Structure formats: structure tokens, C-alpha cells
């Protein structure tokens, strides 16, 4: 009986396209090409012998058969996800049913500057947890079991998972105390004209945007060194190599420790992204997720305190 089922990848392509009504958006969500999505849907239609979409000039719409099939596919995929999560949770328990492994995926800068230095308190609160921290800025598929939860720096919208915003951010210039004193304490924003600017590649809340917020013209915003990760730019600032545009969450501990100063703390540009706790659909009440969520809430209250 099961040999007549369509391939799973065709069902995933159909579900994403039917939900988004766009092969382009579906391709982005599934991290494949537009052509791959189109071929998978065509394969599915040939397998079923019916058209699932009506292709119009600038858009696609579900046919009546497609709309009915989408309901069924969505229900089945949700059940598979839920059952997979149940089995994963069972596999990570010891002989007494206690959860033993919690695999957290985190973006590089957040892990280095905020999460890792605090994890000892999570372990102290939950000694039954064997915490594994994986650090990468690359996409990880929680539904494939690559991690139990992820903490991502992003827009708050992620494919086929649930997300909760845990920390917002602003950005403002930071430098080492020595660098600041050597420039007479930077009495005005115009002092930045004599400073080396340090950049985080790809940050939309960048020097150009911050200088515009400060009302400063005539300072080139594109000069200076650039780094792939914000934590690297901050480390360069700590070494006295220039002034970095520091994200508030990432630089807070270094400012408190006296490794950095913020010359213009009153001029803060809201970041285009924030930090989100991301987990699989159906795992919100999982004991591991709850333990991490509750601990994060306490840590964030202490941090913002």
C-alpha cells in the first residue's frame, strides 16, 4: 500500500507552496531552487493525476483538488512532526525517564558574548541536563533533529518552527577606554572623523544609519575594517584598533567590566533584528524547552535589571 505514496520531498514542496502561494518563497523556505520546487510539484501532480495549482500570469492559486489535498498534507506532516518530536524526547532520556541532553544552537556573537558565559547557571539549576552548545550562523533544521532549540539573531520569522523574541537590541559606538582617552574623551560626535571605524558585515543598522540618526554629515561611513561577526569587531575595539558600532546585548558585559566605553550612549539606533528562541512545532511544552525558556527569562531579567 505504501509504495503508492508520493515522495516526501514533493509533499514538503507542495505544502510550502500551497501555504505561501509562491514557488519563489517556498524555495527560499526549503533552501532549494525555484526550479527544484517546480519539478517536485510537477512530479506530485503527475503521481496523483490531477492539477494542484492553476498557473496564472503573475501568481498561482490552488485548484479545488489542491486545496483539499493541502489540508490533508498539512495534517499528516504536523502529525509526523509531533511524533518525531516525541521519539526524539524519549531518546534523550535516561533509564528513569529524566531528560539528559539539551542541544542548543546559537549564533556566533550571541554565544561568545552572552550565552556561553552564563550557561554554568543553567547547569547548576538543572544538573540533570547534559547541555550541548553548537555555535554557527548557518541555518539549522530543527525538524531534522540538528538541535533541540536555537537562539537566532533575526527578524523573528523562521520556516516551519515557532519563535519567541527574547531580546531586542540597539547599536551605539564603543571603543576601548585607552582609545577614548587618547582622543580627549571624544567630546562630540564629530570626533569620529579622526577615528578608525570598525564594521560588522551585513548589519543594516550600520554606521551610515547611525551617523544619519546623529545628524552628522561629512564623515565617510564606509572606511575602516570589516568583520564577518559582530564579536570580532568588538574584540578589535577592545584591542584599541578603532570604534565599533556595538550591539547592546553583545557589548553590555564588556562595558560593565570596563573593557569598553560608549562615548555617545544617548544616541542609540534600533537594530533591525533581535534575538529569538526558536523550537519545533509541538515542542513548546517539552520539559527541556521549558527549562531553557524559564532560565533564559530569569537571566534576561537579571541582565536588563
BAFI-3210 file (N, C-alpha, C; in Angstrom, 3 decimals, decimal comma, padded with zeros to 6 digits):
// residues 305
n [1|2|3|4|5|6|7|8|9|10|11|12|13|14|15|16|17|18|19|20|21|22|23|24|25|26|27|28|29|30|31|32|33|34|35|36|37|38|39|40|41|42|43|44|45|46|47|48|49|50|51|52|53|54|55|56|57|58|59|60|61|62|63|64|65|66|67|68|69|70|71|72|73|74|75|76|77|78|79|80|81|82|83|84|85|86|87|88|89|90|91|92|93|94|95|96|97|98|99|100|101|102|103|104|105|106|107|108|109|110|111|112|113|114|115|116|117|118|119|120|121|122|123|124|125|126|127|128|129|130|131|132|133|134|135|136|137|138|139|140|141|142|143|144|145|146|147|148|149|150|151|152|153|154|155|156|157|158|159|160|161|162|163|164|165|166|167|168|169|170|171|172|173|174|175|176|177|178|179|180|181|182|183|184|185|186|187|188|189|190|191|192|193|194|195|196|197|198|199|200|201|202|203|204|205|206|207|208|209|210|211|212|213|214|215|216|217|218|219|220|221|222|223|224|225|226|227|228|229|230|231|232|233|234|235|236|237|238|239|240|241|242|243|244|245|246|247|248|249|250|251|252|253|254|255|256|257|258|259|260|261|262|263|264|265|266|267|268|269|270|271|272|273|274|275|276|277|278|279|280|281|282|283|284|285|286|287|288|289|290|291|292|293|294|295|296|297|298|299|300|301|302|303|304|305]
n.u [000,826|001,922|003,776|002,605|002,581|003,368|006,687|008,280|009,617|008,270|005,822|006,500|007,373|004,994|003,301|004,576|004,466|001,698|000,846|002,155|001,579|003,402|006,064|008,595|008,939|008,546|010,752|012,810|012,224|012,607|015,192|016,099|016,239|014,112|013,447|013,721|011,592|009,445|009,756|009,341|006,689|005,442|006,095|004,607|001,998|001,853|002,066|-000,306|-002,179|-003,711|-004,222|-002,761|-002,337|-003,341|-001,817|-001,354|-000,836|000,864|000,840|000,053|-002,650|-004,444|-006,028|-009,351|-009,037|-006,401|-006,586|-008,059|-006,321|-004,148|-005,016|-005,075|-002,375|-001,061|-002,074|-001,108|001,715|002,056|001,356|003,382|005,601|005,037|005,088|007,710|009,059|008,250|009,534|012,197|012,452|012,063|014,299|016,310|016,267|017,168|017,490|015,567|013,687|014,353|015,198|018,218|019,875|020,370|020,438|021,647|021,532|023,278|023,741|026,916|028,094|026,303|026,491|029,220|029,516|027,375|025,683|027,319|029,029|027,154|026,014|026,777|025,126|022,668|023,282|023,793|021,275|019,808|020,969|020,464|020,490|022,360|024,084|024,575|026,273|026,109|027,688|026,987|026,347|024,941|022,016|020,047|018,252|015,757|013,699|014,837|016,270|018,719|019,234|017,891|016,786|017,092|018,871|018,481|019,663|017,690|014,831|012,607|010,932|010,792|011,169|008,719|008,830|008,459|008,801|010,059|010,521|013,221|015,118|015,542|017,505|019,758|022,070|025,219|028,176|031,266|034,375|037,763|038,755|041,298|041,630|039,595|040,399|042,760|041,833|040,904|038,577|036,559|034,767|032,594|030,297|031,456|034,073|034,500|035,391|038,125|038,688|039,232|036,883|035,098|033,514|030,630|030,005|027,178|025,337|022,416|021,660|023,794|026,943|026,405|023,636|023,580|025,113|023,472|021,240|022,412|022,661|024,878|026,942|029,301|031,202|032,843|031,263|031,978|034,608|037,464|037,974|036,358|034,350|033,276|031,683|029,928|031,094|033,801|034,433|033,995|035,979|038,205|037,829|038,162|040,858|041,840|041,816|040,075|036,795|033,872|030,577|028,540|026,405|023,824|023,240|025,431|027,658|027,266|028,282|031,037|031,217|030,316|032,390|034,461|035,991|035,224|034,021|031,199|031,008|028,872|026,282|023,658|022,741|021,217|020,644|017,949|018,172|017,806|017,154|016,551|017,031|015,963|014,211|013,974|012,051|010,823|007,613|005,082|006,719|006,672|005,853|007,612|009,793|012,525|012,654|011,036|012,569|014,847|013,654|012,529|014,816|016,229|014,492|014,813|017,547|017,585|015,997|017,714|019,856|018,790|018,019]
n.v [-001,216|001,258|001,778|003,296|005,859|009,334|010,817|012,113|014,591|015,859|016,356|018,138|020,297|020,930|021,579|023,888|025,635|025,746|026,896|029,368|030,290|030,746|029,808|030,796|031,876|029,517|028,056|029,542|029,098|026,338|026,117|025,489|025,550|027,567|026,135|023,510|023,254|023,634|021,376|019,304|019,679|019,284|016,606|015,524|016,187|014,680|012,165|011,997|012,519|014,780|018,336|020,543|023,206|026,290|027,962|031,254|034,495|036,166|034,932|032,070|029,855|027,674|024,776|023,323|020,642|020,803|022,475|020,866|018,699|019,967|020,486|017,880|017,080|018,964|018,279|015,641|015,994|017,580|015,752|013,856|015,417|015,948|013,343|012,604|014,427|013,475|010,980|011,791|013,167|011,041|009,488|010,997|010,647|009,308|006,068|006,353|007,970|010,654|013,756|014,119|015,266|018,362|020,099|023,020|025,416|028,262|031,615|033,017|035,427|036,017|033,698|033,720|036,168|036,462|034,150|031,755|032,517|032,452|029,974|028,203|028,669|027,716|024,992|024,563|024,985|022,995|020,173|017,712|017,986|017,503|019,697|020,739|022,942|024,355|026,340|028,486|030,507|029,571|028,246|025,967|022,941|022,385|020,554|018,357|017,355|018,562|020,201|020,810|023,248|026,636|029,702|032,520|035,306|037,452|038,208|037,270|035,644|032,412|029,425|026,858|026,475|027,506|030,687|032,870|036,165|037,179|039,097|042,462|044,808|047,638|049,840|051,429|053,505|052,050|051,774|051,100|052,030|053,242|054,069|055,926|057,840|058,732|060,344|062,600|062,036|062,099|064,521|065,261|064,077|064,612|063,999|061,464|061,620|061,544|059,013|055,449|053,460|050,539|047,667|045,508|043,075|043,059|044,143|045,926|048,049|050,162|052,031|054,169|054,526|055,108|057,499|059,162|059,243|060,581|063,023|063,822|064,909|064,494|062,747|059,935|056,909|054,395|053,717|051,995|048,857|045,677|042,996|039,577|038,759|040,222|039,974|039,770|042,314|043,732|042,663|043,675|046,377|046,367|045,788|048,215|049,118|050,755|052,281|050,566|049,788|048,933|046,238|046,278|044,091|042,461|043,939|044,681|043,316|043,702|046,479|046,822|045,551|047,271|047,013|048,246|051,455|053,583|056,226|057,904|057,355|058,204|058,259|056,020|053,569|051,727|048,277|046,261|043,689|041,024|038,896|035,581|032,863|029,723|026,918|023,576|022,990|021,926|021,344|023,159|022,761|020,871|019,413|020,068|022,357|024,057|024,259|025,608|027,966|029,131|029,554|031,315|033,502|034,370|035,002|037,073|038,982|039,589|040,562|042,808|044,171]
n.w [000,000|000,840|-001,101|-003,005|-002,174|-002,608|-003,035|-000,087|-000,283|-002,330|-001,177|000,874|-000,659|-001,954|000,260|001,322|-000,885|-001,330|001,053|001,046|-001,440|-003,477|-005,436|-005,390|-002,766|-001,369|-002,222|-001,044|001,658|001,883|001,186|-001,405|-005,025|-007,169|-009,443|-008,535|-006,715|-008,482|-010,142|-008,301|-007,561|-010,010|-010,374|-008,286|-009,093|-011,447|-010,333|-008,860|-010,772|-011,107|-011,390|-009,143|-008,801|-010,275|-012,819|-013,179|-014,788|-013,178|-010,749|-008,650|-007,931|-005,768|-007,029|-006,750|-006,045|-005,203|-002,933|-001,181|-000,916|000,241|002,862|003,886|003,594|005,196|007,717|008,009|007,867|010,122|012,116|011,767|012,443|015,135|016,233|015,654|017,259|019,758|019,846|019,664|022,068|023,845|023,276|024,365|027,082|030,301|031,975|033,930|032,911|032,907|031,423|029,665|027,723|026,195|023,368|022,172|019,669|018,640|017,447|016,458|017,647|019,746|021,290|022,045|023,429|025,198|025,851|026,379|028,616|030,660|030,874|032,864|034,995|034,150|034,074|036,754|037,850|036,602|036,969|035,868|033,174|030,265|028,711|025,435|023,433|020,331|017,979|015,406|012,522|010,453|008,812|010,637|010,679|012,679|012,609|011,540|013,556|014,152|016,267|019,572|020,350|019,126|019,254|017,630|015,721|014,263|012,146|013,405|012,040|010,916|008,974|009,309|012,077|015,552|017,178|019,717|020,671|022,565|023,251|022,421|020,476|020,437|018,755|019,276|019,234|020,383|022,153|023,246|026,614|026,615|023,951|023,821|025,778|024,602|022,646|023,814|025,195|023,331|022,732|021,122|018,570|016,160|016,594|015,700|013,137|013,199|013,866|013,513|011,954|012,776|011,434|011,244|008,978|006,824|008,597|008,972|010,561|010,518|010,308|008,557|008,929|011,678|011,883|010,402|012,084|014,202|013,080|011,640|009,050|006,380|007,344|006,328|006,074|005,268|005,616|007,080|008,917|008,339|009,649|009,759|011,854|014,594|017,132|016,564|015,584|017,917|019,596|018,269|018,784|021,573|021,660|020,955|018,333|017,017|016,600|017,186|016,023|018,362|019,227|021,580|023,348|022,926|023,718|026,337|028,679|028,411|028,584|031,216|032,539|032,099|029,847|027,576|026,452|025,965|024,030|023,243|024,595|024,602|022,042|020,356|017,988|016,808|016,346|013,386|013,821|016,202|019,104|019,109|020,565|019,289|018,325|017,684|016,146|018,266|020,389|022,421|025,095|025,919|028,320|028,291|026,670|028,178|030,530|029,579|028,576|030,903|032,437|030,756|030,834|033,495|033,477|031,608|032,853|034,979|033,511|032,194|034,384]
ca.u [000,000|002,712|004,602|001,894|002,686|004,310|007,904|008,092|010,090|007,242|004,782|007,019|007,355|003,593|002,773|005,138|003,940|000,275|000,673|002,686|001,111|004,560|007,168|009,816|009,021|008,701|012,148|013,616|011,962|013,147|016,613|016,340|015,987|012,746|013,268|013,548|010,220|008,558|009,852|008,731|005,233|005,045|006,182|003,465|000,781|001,866|001,819|-001,708|-003,020|-004,568|-003,533|-002,897|-002,290|-003,639|-000,746|-001,812|000,267|001,805|000,634|-000,547|-003,736|-004,778|-007,268|-010,209|-008,361|-005,198|-006,959|-008,436|-005,123|-003,295|-005,494|-004,648|-000,914|-000,693|-002,415|-000,211|003,060|002,038|001,374|004,727|006,489|004,744|005,563|009,173|009,480|008,052|010,588|013,464|012,447|012,235|015,668|017,252|016,028|017,922|016,687|014,488|012,793|014,770|015,868|019,653|020,612|019,744|021,340|021,296|022,269|023,258|024,574|028,283|028,349|025,487|027,057|030,507|029,475|026,274|025,141|028,293|029,471|026,076|025,462|027,048|023,986|021,664|023,710|023,623|019,848|019,301|022,098|020,085|020,665|023,681|023,908|025,490|026,148|026,669|027,752|027,082|025,369|024,270|020,680|019,954|016,896|015,345|012,815|015,679|016,978|020,071|019,321|016,602|016,339|018,079|018,744|018,894|019,614|016,975|013,614|011,536|010,172|011,623|010,288|008,245|009,134|007,907|009,852|009,708|011,531|013,688|015,885|015,702|018,831|020,107|023,504|025,867|029,622|032,042|035,814|038,469|038,996|042,548|041,359|038,723|041,197|043,747|041,140|040,357|037,238|035,597|033,789|031,429|030,205|032,396|035,364|034,622|036,095|039,543|038,750|039,053|035,583|035,086|032,206|030,140|029,441|025,782|024,455|021,643|021,795|025,236|027,493|025,681|022,366|023,801|025,538|022,283|020,458|023,120|022,614|026,237|027,271|030,698|032,071|032,694|030,813|032,418|036,044|037,815|037,988|035,067|034,456|032,103|030,857|029,983|032,021|035,161|034,583|034,090|037,314|039,130|037,659|038,787|042,315|042,202|042,037|039,134|035,468|032,906|029,171|028,267|025,034|023,684|023,326|026,758|028,709|026,890|029,184|032,359|031,093|030,241|033,699|035,448|036,782|034,739|033,223|030,274|031,175|027,624|025,239|022,312|022,364|021,082|019,873|017,297|018,641|016,775|016,905|016,591|017,378|014,756|014,259|013,292|011,891|009,947|006,174|004,708|007,661|006,623|005,712|008,640|010,456|013,810|012,377|010,529|013,696|015,673|012,881|012,415|016,145|016,515|013,686|015,455|018,817|017,317|015,581|018,929|020,664|018,173|017,812]
ca.v [000,000|002,479|002,049|004,222|007,202|010,219|011,099|013,113|015,913|016,505|016,827|019,332|021,391|021,296|022,237|025,237|026,438|025,960|027,818|030,688|030,611|031,274|028,859|031,505|031,898|028,136|027,682|030,185|028,429|024,976|026,236|024,869|026,492|027,661|025,030|022,262|023,249|023,441|019,981|018,425|019,810|018,616|015,172|015,180|016,252|013,504|010,992|011,996|012,603|015,961|019,612|021,080|024,664|026,952|028,916|032,480|035,286|036,649|034,250|030,753|029,621|026,266|024,259|022,746|019,418|021,204|022,996|019,726|017,903|020,732|020,243|016,548|017,046|019,745|017,483|014,489|016,475|018,025|014,549|013,290|016,278|015,729|012,014|012,646|015,135|012,589|009,978|012,454|013,434|009,757|009,030|011,808|010,441|008,212|004,909|006,730|008,884|012,046|014,340|014,214|016,022|019,554|020,632|024,404|026,050|029,712|032,427|033,095|036,558|035,889|032,622|034,123|037,353|036,491|032,870|030,828|032,885|032,299|028,627|027,467|028,825|026,755|023,656|024,480|024,880|021,724|019,244|016,532|018,291|017,481|020,792|020,804|024,222|024,391|027,745|028,723|031,435|028,904|027,711|024,592|022,429|021,774|019,439|017,208|016,938|019,118|020,790|020,841|024,636|027,542|031,124|033,132|036,756|037,584|039,007|036,664|034,756|031,295|028,443|025,596|026,395|028,574|031,569|033,871|037,211|037,239|040,318|043,453|045,418|048,914|049,933|052,707|053,324|051,627|051,665|050,825|053,244|053,872|054,740|057,062|058,863|059,269|061,328|063,613|061,667|062,283|065,490|065,388|063,044|064,975|063,387|060,205|061,884|061,237|057,645|054,307|052,826|049,086|047,300|044,135|042,863|042,670|044,756|047,003|049,186|050,315|053,365|055,166|054,782|055,737|058,882|059,909|059,457|061,586|064,296|064,172|064,775|064,760|061,674|058,749|055,792|053,111|053,499|051,159|047,404|044,991|041,641|038,755|038,622|041,376|039,743|040,044|043,768|044,175|042,309|044,648|047,619|046,161|045,873|049,595|049,305|051,724|052,394|049,652|050,037|047,776|045,835|046,464|042,821|041,879|044,733|045,078|042,774|044,335|047,828|046,683|045,123|048,310|046,737|049,156|052,614|054,073|057,687|058,640|056,378|058,741|058,116|054,580|053,221|050,429|047,261|045,705|042,309|040,751|037,527|034,782|031,456|029,010|025,499|022,855|022,983|020,808|021,137|024,290|022,287|019,878|019,785|020,711|023,708|024,832|024,535|026,656|029,205|029,723|030,029|032,499|034,612|034,868|035,620|038,326|039,943|039,996|041,320|044,116|044,737]
ca.w [000,000|000,991|-002,279|-003,880|-001,621|-003,309|-002,264|000,959|-000,691|-003,151|-000,259|001,548|-001,635|-002,166|001,451|001,414|-001,987|-001,094|002,181|000,693|-002,800|-004,212|-005,544|-005,010|-001,308|-000,928|-002,459|-000,003|002,929|001,846|000,836|-002,703|-006,115|-007,690|-010,377|-007,786|-006,213|-009,624|-010,590|-007,289|-007,644|-011,251|-010,100|-007,443|-009,927|-012,336|-009,487|-008,451|-011,953|-011,049|-011,238|-007,782|-008,897|-011,535|-013,083|-013,813|-015,358|-012,159|-009,479|-008,721|-006,975|-005,609|-007,595|-005,708|-005,593|-004,483|-001,618|-000,338|-000,639|001,153|004,226|004,291|003,701|006,377|008,904|008,100|008,196|011,517|012,949|011,670|013,223|016,549|016,626|015,619|018,468|020,904|019,833|019,987|023,506|024,534|023,070|025,134|028,498|030,883|032,321|034,838|032,222|033,080|030,264|029,932|026,716|025,616|022,345|021,841|018,581|018,839|016,565|016,965|018,539|020,952|022,104|022,614|024,293|026,169|026,309|026,960|029,973|031,629|030,844|034,102|035,895|033,687|034,502|038,212|038,144|036,062|036,847|035,092|031,763|029,629|027,758|024,298|022,738|018,978|017,588|013,973|011,962|009,350|009,081|011,131|010,542|013,935|012,320|011,196|014,768|014,251|017,607|020,249|020,258|018,570|019,570|016,373|015,559|013,002|012,009|014,165|011,160|010,508|008,336|009,877|013,503|016,369|017,688|020,709|020,815|023,952|023,483|021,363|020,522|019,821|018,480|019,557|019,140|021,550|021,940|024,492|027,411|026,186|022,678|024,164|026,461|023,666|021,796|024,734|025,622|022,233|023,246|020,244|017,538|015,095|016,920|014,955|011,871|013,423|014,388|012,616|012,160|012,655|010,897|011,165|007,643|006,693|009,590|008,367|011,484|010,349|010,565|007,762|009,589|012,984|011,667|009,981|013,298|015,000|012,361|011,234|007,636|006,066|007,830|005,490|006,911|004,719|005,819|008,215|008,774|008,470|010,185|009,450|013,052|015,475|018,241|016,091|015,564|019,310|020,086|017,679|019,547|022,883|021,449|020,681|016,900|016,466|017,215|016,585|016,298|019,196|019,528|023,023|024,070|022,741|024,360|027,701|029,694|028,263|029,137|032,672|033,031|031,838|028,649|026,544|026,839|024,939|024,079|022,991|024,958|024,403|020,631|020,122|016,800|016,971|015,416|012,510|014,220|017,626|019,454|019,210|020,961|018,204|018,630|016,767|016,389|019,109|021,488|023,355|026,464|026,216|029,571|028,005|026,188|029,324|031,429|028,976|028,497|032,238|032,834|029,955|031,340|034,709|033,105|030,910|033,875|035,678|032,554|031,938|035,699]
c.u [000,861|003,594|003,904|001,923|003,645|005,539|007,673|008,522|009,081|006,126|005,234|007,006|005,928|003,034|003,270|004,570|002,458|000,024|001,072|002,151|002,210|005,647|008,486|010,000|009,189|010,144|013,066|013,452|012,617|014,628|016,958|016,049|014,504|012,464|013,038|012,129|009,245|008,566|009,179|007,220|004,713|005,073|004,979|002,174|000,703|001,548|000,335|-002,666|-003,995|-003,684|-003,808|-002,915|-002,755|-002,591|-001,310|-000,612|001,303|001,664|000,099|-001,650|-003,978|-006,044|-008,120|-009,571|-007,124|-005,501|-007,328|-007,213|-004,196|-003,709|-004,999|-003,135|-000,447|-000,945|-001,431|001,204|003,139|002,090|002,751|005,725|006,296|005,277|007,088|009,721|009,333|009,158|011,946|013,552|012,668|013,679|016,661|017,018|016,859|016,974|015,547|013,523|013,183|015,473|017,348|020,393|019,779|020,749|020,836|022,159|022,156|024,126|025,890|028,458|027,559|026,047|028,329|030,363|028,381|025,932|026,173|028,759|028,412|025,585|025,732|025,879|022,813|022,016|023,553|022,160|019,293|020,465|021,763|020,286|022,124|023,603|025,004|025,241|026,859|026,579|027,936|026,050|024,618|022,903|020,788|018,488|016,517|014,463|013,560|016,522|018,380|020,303|017,937|015,972|017,451|017,818|019,343|018,803|018,951|015,713|012,478|010,674|011,113|010,716|009,998|008,631|008,404|009,051|009,272|010,843|011,927|014,471|015,873|017,094|018,825|021,609|023,999|027,372|030,241|033,510|036,474|038,648|040,251|042,353|040,548|039,532|042,201|043,146|040,351|038,917|036,158|034,481|032,546|031,440|031,177|033,785|035,578|035,339|037,578|039,745|038,664|037,725|035,690|033,661|031,913|029,469|027,969|024,840|023,748|021,652|023,288|025,678|026,753|024,371|022,559|024,214|024,367|021,393|021,082|023,126|023,960|026,416|028,763|031,679|031,814|032,365|031,363|033,903|036,283|037,689|036,601|035,299|033,158|031,159|031,024|030,969|033,465|035,423|034,735|035,462|038,362|039,039|038,311|040,311|042,771|042,418|041,079|037,831|034,518|031,501|028,666|026,794|024,887|023,832|024,751|027,822|028,445|027,877|030,561|032,337|031,080|031,599|034,788|036,340|036,420|034,064|032,330|030,316|029,865|026,424|023,827|021,836|022,374|020,164|019,258|017,785|017,482|016,395|016,904|016,946|016,111|015,068|013,380|013,223|010,866|008,477|005,826|005,612|007,638|006,581|006,684|009,452|011,795|013,617|011,901|011,661|014,555|014,938|012,803|013,749|016,514|015,748|014,325|016,764|018,597|016,823|016,797|019,776|020,103|017,994|018,242]
c.v [001,266|002,785|002,992|005,654|008,047|010,460|012,240|014,502|016,623|017,057|018,084|020,532|021,872|022,053|023,667|026,140|026,740|026,948|029,231|031,202|031,291|030,212|029,507|031,517|030,491|027,670|028,286|029,471|027,065|024,945|025,386|025,911|026,495|026,492|023,704|022,152|022,962|021,983|019,034|018,491|019,128|017,099|014,713|015,184|015,054|012,237|010,863|012,012|013,761|017,205|020,154|022,602|025,109|028,033|030,105|033,302|035,656|035,935|032,841|030,665|028,121|025,920|023,703|021,478|019,756|021,698|021,862|018,904|018,627|020,523|018,901|016,487|017,806|018,954|016,330|014,931|016,955|016,828|013,899|014,090|016,037|014,385|011,953|013,329|014,244|011,554|010,584|012,717|012,148|009,289|009,785|011,689|009,274|007,083|005,208|007,731|010,345|012,527|014,516|015,094|017,182|020,165|021,998|024,861|027,560|030,392|032,749|034,204|036,442|034,807|033,078|035,187|037,323|035,111|032,005|031,238|032,680|030,862|027,841|027,574|027,942|025,351|023,487|024,311|023,536|020,742|017,987|016,743|018,196|018,478|020,753|022,127|024,150|025,818|027,862|029,757|030,809|028,386|026,283|024,174|021,707|020,553|018,190|016,765|017,491|019,814|020,708|022,225|025,444|028,939|031,868|034,649|037,018|038,406|038,506|035,722|033,681|030,181|027,227|025,397|027,524|029,392|032,552|034,890|037,305|038,512|041,189|044,076|046,836|048,895|051,342|052,495|052,902|051,553|051,350|052,123|053,985|054,658|056,010|058,186|059,508|060,310|062,309|063,318|061,876|063,244|065,648|064,268|063,331|064,390|062,096|060,394|061,536|059,823|056,617|053,638|051,321|048,640|045,819|043,971|042,483|043,302|045,954|048,254|049,513|051,751|054,447|055,549|055,503|057,202|059,747|060,215|060,551|062,956|064,773|063,910|065,026|063,739|060,438|057,547|054,451|052,839|052,608|049,674|046,812|043,547|040,887|038,624|039,841|041,199|040,008|041,548|044,310|043,845|043,260|045,979|047,503|046,261|047,290|049,900|050,306|051,720|051,476|050,128|048,809|047,507|045,714|045,169|042,285|042,631|045,016|044,585|043,417|045,775|047,767|046,322|046,173|048,046|047,682|050,356|052,976|055,596|058,461|057,746|056,886|058,598|056,635|054,330|051,839|049,465|046,719|044,285|042,208|039,297|036,744|033,373|030,690|027,526|024,886|023,028|021,735|020,598|022,260|023,836|021,169|020,337|020,477|022,152|024,592|025,205|025,658|027,983|029,898|030,288|031,299|033,707|035,214|035,580|036,987|039,392|040,463|040,911|042,717|044,929|046,122]
c.w [000,000|-000,218|-003,258|-003,339|-002,448|-002,443|-001,272|000,495|-001,583|-002,265|000,472|000,608|-001,872|-000,972|001,545|000,330|-001,780|000,029|001,799|-000,639|-003,607|-004,240|-005,141|-003,495|-000,743|-001,101|-001,407|001,328|002,989|001,493|-000,397|-003,774|-006,491|-008,617|-009,678|-007,244|-007,348|-010,088|-009,594|-007,336|-008,907|-011,081|-009,280|-008,251|-010,878|-011,553|-009,139|-009,644|-011,938|-010,960|-009,845|-007,771|-010,270|-011,734|-013,845|-014,255|-014,311|-010,822|-009,720|-007,678|-006,904|-006,391|-006,453|-005,152|-004,776|-003,078|-000,671|000,042|000,324|002,601|004,741|004,506|004,941|007,654|009,091|008,479|009,640|012,456|012,929|012,498|014,712|017,022|016,619|016,858|019,699|020,991|020,170|021,480|024,287|024,436|023,934|026,641|029,010|031,285|033,260|034,201|032,346|031,809|030,573|028,929|026,198|024,651|021,902|020,681|018,745|017,801|017,255|017,999|019,833|021,866|022,797|023,682|025,362|026,729|027,031|028,360|031,050|031,762|032,129|035,079|035,458|034,167|036,006|038,582|037,717|035,882|036,054|033,595|031,349|028,478|026,693|023,580|021,405|018,472|016,082|013,566|010,798|009,787|009,591|011,085|011,828|013,696|011,876|012,382|014,906|015,583|018,239|020,159|019,608|019,099|018,395|016,454|014,224|013,117|012,885|013,350|010,617|009,985|009,213|011,342|014,222|016,948|018,687|020,794|022,293|024,253|022,241|021,501|019,950|019,560|018,775|019,514|020,471|021,166|023,276|025,283|026,989|024,892|022,922|024,817|025,516|022,735|022,653|025,133|024,582|022,649|022,378|019,222|016,401|015,347|016,146|013,625|011,990|013,950|013,257|012,947|011,901|012,332|011,092|009,807|007,712|007,693|008,963|009,240|011,567|010,610|009,786|008,446|010,929|012,821|011,209|011,186|014,157|014,337|011,873|009,753|007,455|006,616|006,978|006,364|006,448|004,925|007,037|007,919|008,993|008,888|009,928|010,634|013,950|016,609|017,832|016,031|016,980|019,887|019,523|018,416|020,921|022,776|021,131|019,222|016,274|017,240|016,458|016,896|017,042|019,386|021,047|023,818|024,048|023,543|025,835|028,750|029,619|028,758|030,662|033,269|032,798|030,652|027,508|027,198|025,663|024,970|023,951|023,325|024,720|022,963|020,297|018,931|017,005|015,905|014,592|012,909|015,737|017,845|019,761|019,700|019,975|018,555|017,685|017,144|017,197|020,305|022,518|024,809|026,811|027,428|029,342|027,562|027,333|030,275|030,879|028,938|029,856|032,705|032,064|030,468|032,591|034,388|032,444|031,884|034,647|034,788|032,347|033,213|035,897]
res [x|x|x|x|x|x|x|x|x|x|x|x|x|x|x|x|x|x|x|x|x|x|x|x|x|x|x|x|x|x|x|x|x|x|x|x|x|x|x|x|x|x|x|x|x|x|x|x|x|x|x|x|x|x|x|x|x|x|x|x|x|x|x|x|x|x|x|x|x|x|x|x|x|x|x|x|x|x|x|x|x|x|x|x|x|x|x|x|x|x|x|x|x|x|x|x|x|x|x|x|x|x|x|x|x|x|x|x|x|x|x|x|x|x|x|x|x|x|x|x|x|x|x|x|x|x|x|x|x|x|x|x|x|x|x|x|x|x|x|x|x|x|x|x|x|x|x|x|x|x|x|x|x|x|x|x|x|x|x|x|x|x|x|x|x|x|x|x|x|x|x|x|x|x|x|x|x|x|x|x|x|x|x|x|x|x|x|x|x|x|x|x|x|x|x|x|x|x|x|x|x|x|x|x|x|x|x|x|x|x|x|x|x|x|x|x|x|x|x|x|x|x|x|x|x|x|x|x|x|x|x|x|x|x|x|x|x|x|x|x|x|x|x|x|x|x|x|x|x|x|x|x|x|x|x|x|x|x|x|x|x|x|x|x|x|x|x|x|x|x|x|x|x|x|x|x|x|x|x|x|x|x|x|x|x|x|x|x|x|x|x|x|x|x|x|x|x|x|x|x|x|x|x|x|x]
***
